[in-house]
Amino acid sequence: MSYIQLVKASFRQFDQLKAAKTLAFGKIVGHLILLSLIFAIPISFQVMKIFSAIQTDGREIAQKIPDFTIQNNQLTVDKSQEGFIYQTDSIIFTFDPEGKRDATAISNDLVGNFLSVGLLKDQLIVSLPATENITSILGSNQLKIPYSNPQIQQLTGEALRASINQNQLPWWLFPLIFLIALYPSFITLGFSLLFTTLFANLFGRFRGLRQTFLENFKIVVLASTLPVVVAVIVNSFIPNFAADTFLTIGSLFIFNLATRIPRPPVK
């Protein structure tokens, strides 16, 4: 069977997927990349949703930002202006011209939110979730920008409010997020299907199948097509859906249907 015929069979004619073991490995890798593209869709939309929420919450916070200037490398406000903490669904904003809080306190605020931002007396603090990816890229989950930085010395309350209100998400952001999401999707999907193939190989031995690990892997990759599509649809509505577990169980189930040995007819 051709590759196109096998892709069509992967949605309903599972018994034909056994022929996938004869496909060239390059086509299997290409199919895995195609599935990764599909698998990256809900991740990309979830990230865009976060960016949109930050943009909306940022405009809400902008209304609360008072007038201030940077003088002698310190946050300077009118004497009647006191510090405050304002929280939205995605951002915790701290305005502290009196120096009552520090970078550690700003980071500790980050519980259930995506950003914790602090305009402290002597520096600007931006705290992000302490994930492995963010730490590896930035070296830390916290950005500290002292007011002695020439690029921030001209910052004022009016300029900051205007910048937040005028800020728009660029059109190229979603394609960029999608490309970035493709890498972890490919890695996650690849490892999940390798793990599934281990079980498929074991079950195949018990059932008397004489197929190599690579042949079983090829069949598993094609067998995962429908589970990937279903997982993406469900995950788009239920972000916490256990897609990896569903993918493993679904692919293994279809693999068993594809490789089952037909019983001889009863005479």
C-alpha positions as CSV (number, residue, x, y, z in Angstrom):
1,M,0.0,0.0,0.0
2,S,1.1,3.6,-0.6
3,Y,1.6,6.1,2.1
4,I,-1.6,8.0,1.2
5,Q,-3.6,4.8,1.3
6,L,-2.2,4.0,4.7
7,V,-3.1,7.5,6.0
8,K,-6.7,7.0,4.9
9,A,-6.8,3.5,6.4
10,S,-5.5,4.9,9.7
11,F,-9.0,6.5,10.3
12,R,-11.1,3.4,9.9
13,Q,-9.5,0.4,8.2
14,F,-7.1,-0.5,11.0
15,D,-6.5,-4.0,9.7
16,Q,-4.6,-2.6,6.7
17,L,-2.1,-0.7,8.9
18,K,0.1,-3.8,9.1
19,A,1.4,-2.9,5.7
20,A,3.1,0.2,7.2
21,K,6.1,-2.0,8.2
22,T,7.2,-1.9,4.6
23,L,7.2,1.9,4.3
24,A,10.5,3.7,4.0
25,F,11.7,5.2,7.3
26,G,11.9,8.7,5.8
27,K,8.1,8.6,5.2
28,I,7.6,7.5,8.8
29,V,9.6,10.4,10.0
30,G,7.7,12.7,7.7
31,H,4.4,11.4,9.1
32,L,5.7,11.9,12.6
33,I,6.5,15.6,11.8
34,L,3.0,16.0,10.3
35,L,1.5,14.6,13.5
36,S,3.7,16.9,15.5
37,L,2.3,19.9,13.6
38,I,-1.2,18.8,14.5
39,F,-0.2,18.1,18.1
40,A,1.3,21.7,18.4
41,I,-2.0,23.4,17.5
42,P,-3.6,23.4,21.0
43,I,-0.4,24.4,22.7
44,S,0.0,27.4,20.4
45,F,-3.6,28.5,21.0
46,Q,-3.1,28.2,24.8
47,V,0.0,30.3,24.6
48,M,-1.7,32.9,22.5
49,K,-4.6,33.0,25.0
50,I,-2.1,33.7,27.7
51,F,-0.5,36.6,25.7
52,S,-4.0,38.0,25.0
53,A,-4.9,37.8,28.7
54,I,-1.6,39.6,29.6
55,Q,-2.4,42.3,27.1
56,T,-5.9,42.8,28.5
57,D,-4.8,42.7,32.1
58,G,-1.9,45.0,31.3
59,R,-4.3,47.7,30.1
60,E,-6.3,47.2,33.3
61,I,-3.2,47.7,35.4
62,A,-2.1,50.7,33.3
63,Q,-5.1,52.6,34.7
64,K,-3.7,52.1,38.2
65,I,-0.2,53.2,37.5
66,P,0.4,56.7,39.0
67,D,2.7,59.4,37.7
68,F,6.3,58.8,38.6
69,T,9.8,59.6,37.3
70,I,13.3,58.1,37.8
71,Q,15.6,60.5,39.7
72,N,19.0,59.6,41.1
73,N,18.4,56.0,40.0
74,Q,15.3,55.7,42.2
75,L,11.5,55.7,41.7
76,T,10.2,59.1,42.6
77,V,6.6,60.0,43.2
78,D,4.5,62.7,44.9
79,K,4.7,62.4,48.7
80,S,1.0,61.6,48.9
81,Q,1.3,58.6,46.6
82,E,1.6,55.3,48.5
83,G,2.6,51.9,47.2
84,F,0.1,49.2,46.3
85,I,-0.3,45.7,45.0
86,Y,-2.8,45.0,42.2
87,Q,-3.7,41.5,41.0
88,T,-5.5,40.3,37.8
89,D,-6.0,36.8,36.5
90,S,-2.5,36.7,34.8
91,I,-0.5,39.5,36.4
92,I,0.4,40.6,39.9
93,F,1.7,44.2,39.8
94,T,3.5,45.9,42.7
95,F,4.2,49.6,42.9
96,D,6.6,50.2,45.8
97,P,8.3,53.6,45.9
98,E,8.9,53.3,49.6
99,G,11.2,50.3,49.4
100,K,9.1,48.0,51.5
101,R,9.4,45.0,49.2
102,D,12.3,43.2,47.4
103,A,12.9,40.9,44.5
104,T,12.3,37.8,46.6
105,A,8.8,39.0,47.6
106,I,7.9,39.8,44.0
107,S,8.9,36.2,43.0
108,N,7.0,34.7,45.9
109,D,3.8,36.5,44.7
110,L,3.8,34.3,41.6
111,V,1.2,31.7,42.6
112,G,-1.4,30.9,39.9
113,N,-0.4,33.8,37.7
114,F,1.9,34.1,34.7
115,L,3.7,37.3,35.5
116,S,4.7,39.2,38.7
117,V,5.9,42.7,38.0
118,G,7.3,45.1,40.5
119,L,8.3,48.7,40.2
120,L,10.4,48.9,43.3
121,K,12.3,51.8,44.7
122,D,15.6,51.1,42.9
123,Q,14.8,48.5,40.2
124,L,12.2,46.9,37.9
125,I,11.5,43.3,38.6
126,V,9.7,40.8,36.2
127,S,9.2,37.3,37.5
128,L,8.1,34.4,35.3
129,P,7.1,30.8,36.2
130,A,10.2,28.8,37.3
131,T,10.0,26.3,34.4
132,E,13.0,24.5,32.9
133,N,12.6,26.1,29.5
134,I,12.5,29.7,30.9
135,T,15.4,29.1,33.3
136,S,17.6,27.6,30.5
137,I,16.9,30.5,28.1
138,L,17.2,33.4,30.6
139,G,19.4,31.8,33.2
140,S,16.8,32.7,35.8
141,N,13.0,33.1,36.1
142,Q,13.5,36.7,37.2
143,L,14.6,39.8,35.3
144,K,16.1,42.6,37.4
145,I,16.6,45.9,35.7
146,P,18.1,48.6,37.9
147,Y,17.0,52.2,37.3
148,S,20.7,53.1,36.6
149,N,20.2,51.4,33.3
150,P,20.3,54.2,30.6
151,Q,17.4,52.6,28.7
152,I,15.1,52.9,31.7
153,Q,16.1,56.2,33.2
154,Q,13.7,58.2,31.0
155,L,10.8,56.0,32.1
156,T,7.8,57.9,33.5
157,G,4.3,56.9,34.6
158,E,2.8,58.7,31.6
159,A,5.1,57.0,29.1
160,L,4.5,53.5,30.7
161,R,0.7,53.9,30.6
162,A,0.9,55.0,27.0
163,S,3.2,52.2,26.0
164,I,0.9,49.5,27.6
165,N,-2.3,50.9,26.1
166,Q,-0.8,51.2,22.6
167,N,0.8,47.8,22.6
168,Q,-0.7,45.4,20.1
169,L,0.2,41.7,19.5
170,P,2.1,41.5,16.2
171,W,0.7,39.3,13.4
172,W,3.8,37.1,13.3
173,L,3.5,36.1,17.0
174,F,1.2,33.1,16.4
175,P,3.4,31.6,13.6
176,L,6.5,32.1,15.8
177,I,4.8,30.4,18.8
178,F,3.6,27.6,16.5
179,L,7.2,27.0,15.3
180,I,8.5,27.1,18.8
181,A,5.8,24.6,20.0
182,L,6.7,22.2,17.2
183,Y,9.9,21.2,18.8
184,P,8.5,20.0,22.2
185,S,5.6,18.5,20.4
186,F,7.9,16.4,18.2
187,I,10.0,15.3,21.2
188,T,6.9,14.5,23.3
189,L,5.2,12.6,20.5
190,G,8.4,10.7,19.5
191,F,9.1,9.5,23.0
192,S,5.5,8.6,23.6
193,L,5.3,6.5,20.5
194,L,8.7,4.8,21.3
195,F,7.3,4.0,24.7
196,T,4.1,2.6,23.1
197,T,6.2,0.5,20.7
198,L,8.0,-1.1,23.7
199,F,4.6,-2.4,24.8
200,A,3.5,-3.2,21.3
201,N,6.7,-5.2,20.8
202,L,6.1,-7.1,24.0
203,F,2.5,-7.9,23.2
204,G,3.5,-8.9,19.7
205,R,5.9,-11.5,21.1
206,F,3.2,-13.0,23.3
207,R,0.9,-13.2,20.2
208,G,3.5,-14.9,18.1
209,L,4.3,-11.9,15.8
210,R,7.7,-12.1,14.2
211,Q,8.3,-8.5,13.6
212,T,11.3,-6.3,14.4
213,F,11.1,-3.3,16.7
214,L,11.4,-0.9,13.8
215,E,8.6,-2.6,11.9
216,N,6.4,-2.3,15.0
217,F,7.4,1.3,15.4
218,K,6.3,2.1,11.8
219,I,2.9,0.5,12.5
220,V,2.5,2.4,15.8
221,V,3.3,5.7,14.1
222,L,0.5,5.2,11.6
223,A,-1.8,3.8,14.3
224,S,-1.4,7.0,16.3
225,T,-2.9,9.2,13.6
226,L,-6.5,9.0,14.8
227,P,-5.6,9.2,18.5
228,V,-3.5,12.3,17.8
229,V,-6.4,14.0,16.0
230,V,-8.9,13.1,18.7
231,A,-6.4,14.2,21.5
232,V,-5.9,17.6,19.8
233,I,-9.7,18.2,19.4
234,V,-10.4,17.3,23.1
235,N,-7.3,19.2,24.3
236,S,-8.6,22.3,22.5
237,F,-11.6,22.3,24.8
238,I,-10.1,20.7,27.9
239,P,-6.5,22.0,28.4
240,N,-5.8,19.6,31.3
241,F,-6.7,16.5,29.2
242,A,-4.1,13.7,29.6
243,A,-3.2,13.6,25.9
244,D,0.0,11.5,26.4
245,T,-1.9,8.7,28.2
246,F,-4.7,8.7,25.7
247,L,-2.2,8.7,22.9
248,T,-0.4,5.6,24.3
249,I,-3.6,3.7,25.0
250,G,-5.3,4.6,21.7
251,S,-2.2,3.8,19.6
252,L,-1.6,0.5,21.3
253,F,-5.3,-0.5,20.9
254,I,-5.2,0.3,17.1
255,F,-1.9,-1.5,16.8
256,N,-3.4,-4.6,18.2
257,L,-6.3,-4.4,15.8
258,A,-3.9,-3.9,12.9
259,T,-1.7,-6.9,13.8
260,R,-4.2,-9.4,15.1
261,I,-3.8,-12.8,13.5
262,P,-7.1,-13.9,11.8
263,R,-8.6,-17.1,13.1
264,P,-8.9,-20.0,10.7
265,P,-12.5,-20.6,9.6
266,V,-14.5,-23.1,11.5
267,K,-15.2,-26.2,9.3
